[in-house]
Amino acid sequence: KKLSTLDNCIFEGYKGDLYDYDDINLEDNKLERGKIYFEKFVIDPVNKLLGYSDEVEVTEDGYINICDYKSFDKLKIGYTYVSDTGFKIIEKFHFPINHLVLCNYNETALQASFYMYLLWNTNRRLKPGKITLLHTMLDEDGEIISEDIYELPYLLNEVKQLLLYSKK
C-alpha cells in the first residue's frame, strides 16, 4: 500500500486483559473515511465479543477493507491436517456452521468476517469491502521467507448464524 502521509494511519493497540462490557462504548468501533487502523479494537457489548483486527482500511469512497496477518507454518485450505501416512484429514466446524471445513484458512476468514460485520454494524454509512489474509512464512530465526496475499470470503451468513445460535 502506498501511503502519502502517516497522518491517515492510526495505531490503537492492546487495551488490557479485563473488560467491563457495560463501560465499553460502541464509539470504539467508529471509523473515518481515508484512514488506516492498525490493531483496531473491535467490540460487540451485546454479544460480549471483542478483538483486534490487524489492519482496517476505510477508503475515501466508503469501503471497509480488512487484512489479517498470519504466520502459520502451513496455510491449510480445504483440509484440517495431514495424517502420519500422508492423507489429508477433513474435519468440519460444529453446528451451525458445520458445512465449513475446519482449517486455518476458514478460521481466519471467519475471524475477519466477524470484524467486518461488527465494524459495519456500527458504521452503516460505509460498505463492506475486501477481506484479505497476509500469510508470512518465517524461518527459524524469524526472518521472512515469503509473503502471500489471499482474498478471503466474507462469511456474513455464518457470522449471523453463530450470533443467533449463541443467543439460544
N, C-alpha and C positions, 0 to 999 in steps of 0.2 A: 504494500500500500504506500502511496506517496502522500506524505503529509506536508503541507505547505508551512505549517506552524504547529508548535506544540500547544498553542492556546486552545485547540479543539480537542485535546486529549485530557481525560480525567481518570486518575487512578484512585479507586475507592479503597480497596484493600480490606483486610480482615477486621471484623468488628468485635471479636471476643467469643468466648465459649457459651455464655449463658444469655438467653434472650427471654424477655417478658413480652410475649406476643401482644399483650394489651397496650404496651407502651410504644410499639413499633408502628410507625405511620406509613401508610401507602405512598406518601411523598417520596420515600426511599426508592420507589420504582419509577419515578418521573424521569422522562428522557427529553432531550432537546435535539432538534434537527442540527445536523452538521457537527455532531460530537461523537467522539470515540471513547468508550468507557472500558477501562481495564479492571478486572476483578470487581465487576459490577455486582453489588449486593442486590439480591432479588428476594422479595418477601411475599408470602400469602398468609396473613394472620388468620384468615377464616379457616383454612385447612392446616394451619401450623406447619407451613413449608418455608424453607429459606435455603439459599445457596449463593454461590458466587459464579457468575459467568465470566470466563476468561476474557472475552472481548465482545463488546456490543457496539456496533457502529450504527448510527442513525444518519441516513443520507439526507441531503438537502431536500430531496423530493419525498421524504417521509417514509422510507422503508427501514425496518429494523433488521439488521443482519447480525447473526451470532456466529462466532468462531470459537470452538472449543479446542484446547491444546491437550494432546495426549502423547505419552511416550511409552506406549505398550511395547513389550518385547516383540509381539507379533499382532498385527491387526487381523482379527478374525471376523470374516464376513460370511454368514450363512452356515457356520458350524460353531460348536461350543468349545471343543478341544480335540486333540489328536490322541488316540489310544497308543499304548505301547507297541501295538502291531501295525501302527500307521493308518488306521482307519479314522476318518473324521466322524466324531460323535456329535449328534444333534440333539440338544435339549430345547425345550420351549419355556417361555415365561409362564407364570401361573395365571389363572383366570383373573381378570377379564381380558388380558392381552396374550392369551395362550396361542394365538396364531403367529406370534413373532418368535423367531429363533433367538435363544439366549446366547448372545455373543457380544464382545466388547463394542463392535460397530453399532449394533442396535441399542446397547446400553447408553452409548454416547448420544445417539440420535434422540433417545427418549429423554435424557437429561437436558439436552439443549432445547428440545421441544417444550419441556416444562418452563424453562426460562423464557422462551419466546411467548408462550401463552400468558404467563404471569405478567410479563412486561407489556404485551399488547393489551391485556385486560385493563391495565392501569392507564394506558396511553392510546385510547381508541381512535384518536385523530391520526395515528400512524398505522402503517400496514406491515404485516409480516413479510419479511424478505427472505434471504438465503440463510441456510444453516450449513456451516462447514466444519470440518474436522482437520486440524493441522496435526498430522502424525509425524512426530520426530523420533527417529531411531538414534540411540546413543551408544557409544562404545563403553567399555568398562571404566574408562577414565572420565566419562561424562561428556565427551566430545561428540558433536553432531556428525552422524554418518550420512543421514539422508532426511529430507523433509518432503512429505507429500500432502497435498490438499485433496480432500474428498468432500463432495457435496452430499449432505445428509438429507433424508426426507423429513418433512415437518409432520410429526406423528400427532396431529391435532386430535383425531378421534380417540387415539389410545390415551392421551392425556385426559380428555374428558371422561373416558370410561373409568380410568383409575380414580379420578376425583369423585365421581359418582359412587363408585364401589366403596371408597373409603368412608363415605358418609353413612353407609348401611351398617 
